[in-house]
């Protein structure tokens, strides 16, 4: 048996991109000189063809029930069919069985639901698509769900965020298995980032939908984003909104899921990330423009948010030739 047999679990109404991002990256690694090569297997219940959520049909290589280990990697895809798959006791039993026979286990997007139902995420930190995170946390309280990172590795179990974040996770696996040069060749072939940090936020608050059902919170958020270098203490924001500090905090927690201070820190950090990747401004200037005051304060916020310092983020997210001067 090849050393690196990778099984991707699919099911009816799985997300085609969840499957393709993993399999395409692994096949690119094979073309790029990975040795031993990955043997890529799509396994489905009964070995039946599956119609993906996009309407396209995929032919399975093997039946999930007939697979035997040892396996190198087991990857469970996500998709709108994840709930039905998680409710299928045969799917859960065989995923749980194969996980015991695998060197590492991973999920893409809402595939975390299936790992969670199998008990494979209990006591672990995990992520999923940002729209699914609250559901997962509420249904499986033993899991420490973090909706921010694009992927999380906790021991031999990894979870990734929505859809294309599977490329980032698979690149991390390829680099671990075959070294950075093979991973670089794969990234170039796929025309994608090589080292997008796992802790990079999967959903920007600048493109997220505004908080529903509360115009006051939305108005305060818009003020924050437009005045990042200004006085954004909770007292100042509350006075401007005509409410008490405590009431503003309650509204933010209810409608945004975080305190005003936490939202401000996230907004400032995201703005700084944009400037670091798109300009050659000194870090101290970026910090001042985004309301951090000092470069050290920015560094601490960056490490908390993305898991890397600003200098590393700039190095991996842009090249000097691409940066505008201001």
Buried (B, 14 or more C-beta within 10 A) or exposed (E): EEEBBBBBBBBBBBBBBBBBBBBBBBBBBBEBEBEEBBBBBBBBBEBEEBBBBEEEEBEBBBBBBEBEBEBBBBBBBBBEBBBEBBEBEEBBEBBBBBBEEBBBBBBBBBBBBBBBBBEBBEEBBBBBBBBBBEBBBEEBEEBBBBBBBBBBBBEEBBBBBBBBBBBBBBBBBBBEBBEBEBBBBBBEBBEBBBBBBBBBBBBEBEEEEBBEEBEBBBEBBEBBBEEBBEEBEBEEBBEEBEBEBEEBBEBBBEBBEBBBBEBBBBBBBBBBBBBBBBBBBEBBBBBBBBBBEEBEBBBEBBBEBBBBBBEBBBBBBBEEEEBEEE
